[in-house]
Amino acid sequence: MEYRTTIVLVLTLLPVLHSFQVPPLALDWISIDCGSTSTAVLDNTTYAIWETDELYIQTGENNNILSTATKLPQLATLRSFPNGSKNCYNLPLQIQSKYLIRAGFQYGNYDNLQSPPTFGLQLQSSQIDVNVTTSLDSDPIYHEFIIFTDDMSVLDVCLIGTQGNQVPFISTLEAAMIDQKDYRLMPTNKALYLESRINYGVDSSVPYRFPPYVEPYNRMWEPQQDPRYVNLYTGSLGPMVLVDEENSPPDVVMLSAIEAHNTSESIIIPIDFRDKSQVSAYFVLYFDASAKSLAGGGSRIVAIYIDGLLINTTQLPVPDFVLVTSGDIVSIYPYKVTGGTTNLTISPAQGTSSPAILNAVEVFSVIDMPNKQVTTDAAGAAPNSSPGTFPLQLLVFSYWLFYFAVYGFRF
C-alpha cells in the first residue's frame, strides 16, 4: 500500500475513531505563543499548533527575549504588562470538563535590566492564586493546574502586579482537555497544582514531551535517573507495546523504572511542596513491571508508605499480551503534608521475592475552590464520566494506523 493511500485511509477513518473516543489530537489543544506574530507554527515534538495571542487578550506588549539560550522557539517571545495591575487572557473551554492548564515563563532579559520580576498568576476569578518568581536561568518556569470548568465556558488567566515596579509577563499558555475518568479522585470543587511529575529510569536523551497519540493530555514528564537504584529502560519498541491504563500514561513512562537492588532495600523519594505550611496532597504512583519482566522478571507486591505510614499494598501483574503493558496506577488523596516536605517510600511487601519498583510519580497540592459545589460521588469518582476505555482491539488498531501513517508499511 502506498503512503498516499495510507493517508487517505487515516482521514477516512478519523470520524469512526472519534466516535469511539480516541484520545484527542493536538488540534484539540490550545497552545498560545504569547507575544509572537508568527501564526500557526507546528511544534515538531508535540505536533501542537502554536498560535498568536491576539484573540485571547487585548492588553500588554509583545517582546523578544535577548538571551539565545532557549531551545524552544515558542519561548523566544513573551507578552509583558507594564500598565494595569491585572491583565487577563480569556480561554474558551467546554463546560463541565476537566482541563490541564499550563503557563510558561522565560524572562531571557527581554528588558535588558537583568532583573527578573516576581508577580501573581490567577485563574478562575482569583480562586486560584500563586506567586511566579522568574530568574535569569535558561530553563523556563512552568505553573500547571488541573481544573474543572463547571458551567464556565471561558477561563480567565490573569497576570497580577504585586511587587511595585516589577512588570508581569507570560511566554506560553496551554490548555488540554482531560477525560473525566482520569484523575478520578479529584473533586470538582478543587483544583490540582502540579508539584512534580517524574519519569524514572531514563536520562535527558528521552524527551519530556510527546505527540498526542503518545501523550493525550500534553503533560510534561521530567526524565530522571537515580544513582541510588537500578535504572531500567527497555528502549523504543516501535508499535509493539501499548499502554492501556488509568490516566493514559505514555508507553515510554511505563517501560522505564527504578528498582531497588534487593528485597531488603526500599525506594525513598523526598518530595518538596511549594507551600511550606500545610497542604492537602494528591499523589499518583505509576507501576509497571514490563521494564523488568521483559528481561525475565516476575510478579511482585509493593507496599507504599508516606512519612512511615502504610497507605497501600499493590500486587503488580505480569504482562500477558505482547501489545499491551500491564501495570497498576495508585492514586492517594487526600493526605495532609505539614512543613513543605514529605517522604514517599516504596518497599517490597512481606513475603514477596522481588525488589521494589517505581515507574513514575505525579504529585499535586490541592487548591480549594470555595465558590464551587461538590459533584463528586461518595466513591471519589468524577461525575459525568465517559464510558470506560475503548476496546483494546480499537486501541491497537488506531495505534498501528498512526504508526503506518507516519512511517509507512515496513514488512
C-alpha positions as CSV (number, residue, x, y, z in Angstrom):
1,M,0.0,0.0,0.0
2,E,1.4,3.4,-1.0
3,Y,1.9,6.2,1.6
4,R,-0.7,8.4,-0.1
5,T,-3.3,5.6,0.1
6,T,-2.4,5.2,3.8
7,I,-3.1,8.9,4.4
8,V,-6.5,8.6,2.7
9,L,-7.3,5.6,4.9
10,V,-6.4,7.6,8.0
11,L,-8.5,10.6,7.0
12,T,-11.5,8.3,6.1
13,L,-11.4,6.5,9.5
14,L,-10.9,9.6,11.7
15,P,-14.7,10.1,12.2
16,V,-15.0,6.5,13.2
17,L,-12.1,6.7,15.7
18,H,-13.6,9.9,17.1
19,S,-16.9,8.2,17.7
20,F,-15.1,5.7,19.9
21,Q,-13.5,8.5,22.0
22,V,-9.9,8.1,20.7
23,P,-7.6,10.4,22.7
24,P,-7.7,14.0,21.3
25,L,-5.4,15.1,18.6
26,A,-3.1,18.1,19.0
27,L,-5.7,20.2,17.2
28,D,-7.8,19.9,20.3
29,W,-5.1,21.5,22.4
30,I,-4.9,25.3,22.9
31,S,-1.2,26.3,22.5
32,I,-0.6,30.0,22.7
33,D,2.8,31.5,21.9
34,C,2.5,34.8,23.9
35,G,3.9,37.9,22.2
36,S,4.5,36.1,18.9
37,T,3.5,37.4,15.5
38,S,4.0,34.1,13.7
39,T,0.7,32.3,13.2
40,A,0.1,28.5,13.1
41,V,3.6,27.3,13.9
42,L,3.8,23.5,14.0
43,D,5.6,22.0,17.0
44,N,7.9,19.2,15.7
45,T,7.8,17.4,19.0
46,T,4.1,17.5,20.1
47,Y,2.5,18.3,16.7
48,A,0.7,21.1,18.5
49,I,-0.2,24.3,16.5
50,W,1.2,27.3,18.3
51,E,-0.9,30.4,17.7
52,T,-0.6,34.0,18.5
53,D,-2.4,35.5,21.5
54,E,-4.4,38.4,19.9
55,L,-7.6,36.5,20.1
56,Y,-7.3,36.0,23.8
57,I,-6.1,39.3,25.2
58,Q,-6.2,42.9,24.1
59,T,-3.6,44.5,26.6
60,G,0.1,44.2,27.0
61,E,3.2,44.5,24.8
62,N,5.0,42.0,22.5
63,N,8.7,41.4,23.3
64,N,11.5,39.2,22.2
65,I,13.9,37.8,24.8
66,L,17.5,38.9,24.4
67,S,19.0,35.6,25.5
68,T,19.6,33.0,22.8
69,A,19.8,30.1,25.3
70,T,16.2,28.9,24.9
71,K,15.9,25.7,22.8
72,L,12.1,26.2,22.2
73,P,11.1,28.8,19.6
74,Q,7.8,29.5,21.4
75,L,9.8,30.8,24.4
76,A,11.7,33.3,22.3
77,T,8.8,35.8,22.6
78,L,6.6,37.0,25.5
79,R,3.9,39.5,26.4
80,S,4.6,41.9,29.1
81,F,2.2,44.1,31.1
82,P,3.7,47.4,32.1
83,N,0.3,49.0,32.5
84,G,-2.6,48.0,34.8
85,S,-2.4,45.9,37.9
86,K,-4.4,43.0,36.4
87,N,-4.3,41.8,32.8
88,C,-6.2,38.7,31.8
89,Y,-6.3,36.1,29.0
90,N,-9.7,34.6,28.2
91,L,-9.6,30.9,27.1
92,P,-12.8,29.4,25.6
93,L,-13.3,25.9,27.2
94,Q,-16.0,23.4,27.2
95,I,-18.3,23.4,30.2
96,Q,-18.5,20.5,32.7
97,S,-15.0,19.4,31.6
98,K,-11.6,18.7,33.2
99,Y,-8.6,20.5,31.8
100,L,-4.8,20.7,32.2
101,I,-3.8,24.4,32.2
102,R,-0.1,25.4,32.0
103,A,1.5,28.8,31.9
104,G,5.2,29.1,30.9
105,F,7.6,31.9,31.8
106,Q,11.1,32.6,30.2
107,Y,12.5,36.0,31.3
108,G,15.5,35.9,29.0
109,N,16.5,39.5,30.0
110,Y,14.0,40.8,27.4
111,D,14.0,44.3,29.0
112,N,17.8,44.4,29.3
113,L,17.6,45.1,33.0
114,Q,19.0,41.8,34.4
115,S,16.2,41.9,36.9
116,P,13.7,39.0,36.6
117,P,10.4,40.0,38.2
118,T,8.1,38.4,40.7
119,F,4.3,38.7,40.2
120,G,1.0,36.8,40.7
121,L,-0.9,34.3,38.5
122,Q,-4.6,33.9,39.0
123,L,-7.2,31.6,37.4
124,Q,-10.9,31.2,37.7
125,S,-11.8,34.7,39.0
126,S,-9.0,34.7,41.5
127,Q,-10.0,31.4,43.1
128,I,-6.5,30.1,42.1
129,D,-3.7,32.4,43.1
130,V,0.0,31.6,43.0
131,N,3.2,33.6,43.0
132,V,5.5,33.5,40.0
133,T,9.2,34.0,40.7
134,T,11.2,34.2,37.5
135,S,15.0,34.0,37.0
136,L,17.9,34.6,34.6
137,D,18.3,30.9,34.1
138,S,17.9,29.5,30.6
139,D,15.3,26.9,31.8
140,P,11.7,28.1,31.7
141,I,9.4,28.1,34.7
142,Y,6.0,26.4,34.4
143,H,2.9,26.6,36.6
144,E,0.5,23.8,35.8
145,F,-3.0,23.1,37.1
146,I,-5.9,20.6,36.6
147,I,-9.2,22.3,36.9
148,F,-12.9,21.5,36.4
149,T,-14.9,24.1,34.4
150,D,-18.5,23.5,35.8
151,D,-20.7,25.8,33.7
152,M,-17.9,28.2,32.9
153,S,-17.2,28.4,29.2
154,V,-14.4,31.0,29.5
155,L,-11.4,30.7,31.8
156,D,-9.7,33.8,32.8
157,V,-5.9,33.6,33.3
158,C,-4.6,36.8,34.9
159,L,-1.1,38.3,35.4
160,I,-1.1,40.4,38.6
161,G,1.4,43.1,39.5
162,T,2.4,42.5,43.1
163,Q,5.9,44.0,43.5
164,G,5.8,47.7,42.8
165,N,7.6,48.4,39.6
166,Q,8.2,44.8,38.6
167,V,6.4,44.0,35.3
168,P,4.5,40.8,34.9
169,F,4.9,38.8,31.7
170,I,4.0,35.4,30.2
171,S,5.7,33.3,27.5
172,T,3.2,30.5,26.8
173,L,-0.2,29.4,27.8
174,E,-1.7,25.9,27.1
175,A,-4.9,24.0,27.7
176,A,-5.7,20.3,27.1
177,M,-8.9,18.5,27.9
178,I,-8.6,15.5,30.2
179,D,-11.0,12.6,30.2
180,Q,-13.4,12.7,33.1
181,K,-12.5,9.2,34.2
182,D,-8.8,10.2,34.8
183,Y,-7.5,11.8,38.0
184,R,-10.7,10.2,39.3
185,L,-10.3,11.2,43.0
186,M,-10.2,14.9,42.2
187,P,-13.4,16.6,43.5
188,T,-14.9,19.1,41.1
189,N,-14.7,21.9,43.8
190,K,-10.9,21.5,43.9
191,A,-8.1,22.3,41.6
192,L,-4.8,20.4,41.4
193,Y,-1.5,22.3,41.3
194,L,1.4,20.3,39.9
195,E,4.4,20.0,42.3
196,S,6.3,17.4,40.3
197,R,5.9,14.8,37.5
198,I,8.9,12.4,37.2
199,N,9.6,9.7,34.6
200,Y,12.1,7.4,36.5
201,G,14.8,5.3,35.0
202,V,15.7,7.4,31.9
203,D,18.1,10.3,31.2
204,S,17.7,13.5,29.2
205,S,18.1,11.6,25.9
206,V,14.4,10.7,26.4
207,P,12.1,13.6,25.7
208,Y,9.8,15.1,28.3
209,R,7.0,16.0,25.8
210,F,5.4,13.7,23.3
211,P,2.9,13.7,20.4
212,P,-0.8,13.4,21.2
213,Y,-1.1,9.8,20.2
214,V,1.5,9.0,22.9
215,E,0.6,11.7,25.5
216,P,-3.1,12.7,25.1
217,Y,-3.1,15.4,27.8
218,N,0.1,17.3,26.8
219,R,1.8,16.6,30.1
220,M,5.5,17.1,30.7
221,W,7.3,14.1,32.1
222,E,10.7,15.0,33.6
223,P,13.2,12.2,32.8
224,Q,15.3,11.3,35.9
225,Q,17.7,8.6,36.7
226,D,18.5,7.8,40.3
227,P,22.1,6.6,41.1
228,R,20.9,5.0,44.3
229,Y,18.9,2.4,42.5
230,V,18.9,0.3,39.3
231,N,17.6,2.3,36.3
232,L,15.6,0.2,33.9
233,Y,14.6,1.1,30.3
234,T,13.5,-1.3,27.6
235,G,14.2,1.2,24.8
236,S,11.9,2.0,22.0
237,L,9.8,-0.9,20.9
238,G,8.1,0.8,18.0
239,P,4.4,-0.2,17.7
240,M,4.9,-3.4,19.7
241,V,4.0,-2.1,23.2
242,L,0.9,-0.1,24.0
243,V,-0.3,1.3,27.3
244,D,-4.0,0.9,28.3
245,E,-4.0,2.1,31.9
246,E,-5.6,4.7,34.1
247,N,-4.6,8.4,33.3
248,S,-3.3,7.3,29.9
249,P,0.4,7.5,30.7
250,P,2.8,7.4,27.7
251,D,4.3,4.0,27.0
252,V,7.9,5.3,27.4
253,V,6.9,6.2,31.0
254,M,5.6,2.7,31.8
255,L,8.5,1.0,30.1
256,S,11.1,2.7,32.3
257,A,11.6,2.5,36.1
258,I,13.9,2.5,39.1
259,E,14.2,-0.7,41.0
260,A,15.8,-1.4,44.4
261,H,18.9,-3.7,44.4
262,N,17.3,-6.4,46.6
263,T,14.2,-7.1,48.7
264,S,15.9,-5.6,51.8
265,E,16.0,-2.2,50.2
266,S,13.3,0.4,49.8
267,I,12.9,3.2,47.3
268,I,12.7,6.5,49.1
269,I,11.6,9.6,47.3
270,P,11.7,13.0,49.1
271,I,9.1,15.4,47.9
272,D,9.1,19.2,48.3
273,F,5.9,21.3,48.1
274,R,5.6,25.0,47.2
275,D,3.6,25.8,50.3
276,K,5.7,25.3,53.4
277,S,2.8,25.4,55.9
278,Q,0.1,22.7,55.5
279,V,-1.3,21.4,52.2
280,S,-3.6,18.7,51.1
281,A,-1.7,16.5,48.7
282,Y,-2.8,14.3,45.7
283,F,-0.3,11.5,44.7
284,V,-0.3,9.3,41.6
285,L,2.1,6.4,41.5
286,Y,2.7,4.5,38.3
287,F,3.9,0.9,38.5
288,D,4.5,-1.5,35.6
289,A,6.8,-4.5,35.8
290,S,7.2,-4.6,32.0
291,A,10.6,-2.8,32.2
292,K,11.8,-5.7,34.3
293,S,9.5,-8.6,33.1
294,L,10.6,-8.2,29.5
295,A,14.1,-9.0,30.8
296,G,12.9,-12.1,32.7
297,G,11.5,-10.7,36.0
298,G,8.4,-11.9,37.8
299,S,5.4,-10.6,39.6
300,R,5.9,-8.5,42.7
301,I,4.0,-6.8,45.5
302,V,4.9,-3.3,46.7
303,A,3.9,-1.5,49.9
304,I,3.5,2.3,49.7
305,Y,4.3,4.4,52.8
306,I,4.1,8.2,53.2
307,D,6.2,9.5,56.2
308,G,6.4,6.0,57.5
309,L,2.6,5.4,57.4
310,L,1.4,2.4,55.3
311,I,-1.0,3.7,52.7
312,N,-1.4,0.9,50.2
313,T,-0.3,-2.5,49.2
314,T,-0.4,-3.4,45.5
315,Q,0.3,-6.5,43.5
316,L,1.7,-5.8,40.1
317,P,0.5,-8.0,37.2
318,V,2.9,-9.6,34.7
319,P,2.4,-8.6,31.0
320,D,0.5,-11.4,29.3
321,F,-0.1,-9.9,25.9
322,V,2.7,-8.7,23.5
323,L,1.0,-5.4,22.6
324,V,-0.1,-4.2,26.0
325,T,1.9,-3.4,29.1
326,S,0.4,-4.5,32.4
327,G,0.7,-2.3,35.4
328,D,-1.1,-0.6,38.2
329,I,-1.8,3.1,39.0
330,V,-2.2,4.0,42.6
331,S,-3.9,7.4,43.5
332,I,-3.8,8.7,47.0
333,Y,-6.0,11.6,48.1
334,P,-6.4,13.3,50.5
335,Y,-3.1,13.4,52.5
336,K,-2.1,16.3,54.7
337,V,1.5,17.4,54.4
338,T,2.9,19.8,57.0
339,G,6.2,21.7,56.7
340,G,6.6,21.5,52.9
341,T,8.3,18.1,52.7
342,T,7.3,14.5,52.8
343,N,8.9,11.2,52.1
344,L,7.4,8.6,49.8
345,T,8.7,5.1,50.4
346,I,8.1,2.0,48.1
347,S,9.0,-1.3,49.8
348,P,8.7,-4.9,48.9
349,A,5.6,-6.3,50.7
350,Q,6.2,-9.0,53.3
351,G,6.6,-12.4,51.6
352,T,7.4,-11.1,48.1
353,S,10.6,-12.2,46.4
354,S,11.0,-9.3,44.0
355,P,12.5,-5.8,44.8
356,A,10.5,-2.6,45.0
357,I,10.0,-0.8,41.7
358,L,8.6,2.6,40.6
359,N,8.0,3.9,37.1
360,A,6.7,7.4,37.6
361,V,5.1,9.7,40.1
362,E,2.9,12.8,39.9
363,V,2.4,15.0,43.0
364,F,-0.1,17.7,43.3
365,S,-1.1,20.1,46.0
366,V,-4.9,20.6,46.2
367,I,-6.4,24.1,46.0
368,D,-9.9,24.8,47.5
369,M,-12.4,26.4,45.2
370,P,-14.9,27.9,47.8
371,N,-17.3,29.2,45.2
372,K,-17.8,25.8,43.5
373,Q,-20.1,23.0,44.5
374,V,-19.0,19.4,45.0
375,T,-20.4,17.0,42.4
376,T,-18.1,14.0,43.1
377,D,-19.8,10.9,44.3
378,A,-19.0,9.1,47.6
379,A,-16.6,6.8,45.9
380,G,-14.5,9.6,44.7
381,A,-15.1,9.1,41.0
382,A,-15.5,12.1,38.8
383,P,-19.1,12.9,37.6
384,N,-20.3,12.6,34.1
385,S,-17.6,10.1,33.3
386,S,-17.3,9.0,29.7
387,P,-17.6,5.2,29.1
388,G,-14.6,3.1,30.0
389,T,-11.5,2.8,27.9
390,F,-12.5,1.9,24.4
391,P,-12.0,-1.7,23.3
392,L,-8.4,-3.0,23.2
393,Q,-8.8,-4.1,19.6
394,L,-9.6,-0.5,18.6
395,L,-6.8,0.8,20.7
396,V,-4.3,-1.4,19.0
397,F,-5.8,-0.7,15.6
398,S,-5.6,3.1,16.0
399,Y,-2.1,2.9,17.2
400,W,-0.9,0.9,14.2
401,L,-2.9,3.2,12.0
402,F,-1.0,6.2,13.3
403,Y,2.3,4.3,13.0
404,F,1.8,3.3,9.4
405,A,0.6,6.9,8.5
406,V,3.9,8.3,9.8
407,Y,6.4,5.6,8.9
408,G,4.6,3.6,6.1
409,F,4.4,-0.1,5.8
410,R,7.7,-1.8,6.6
411,F,7.1,-5.5,6.4
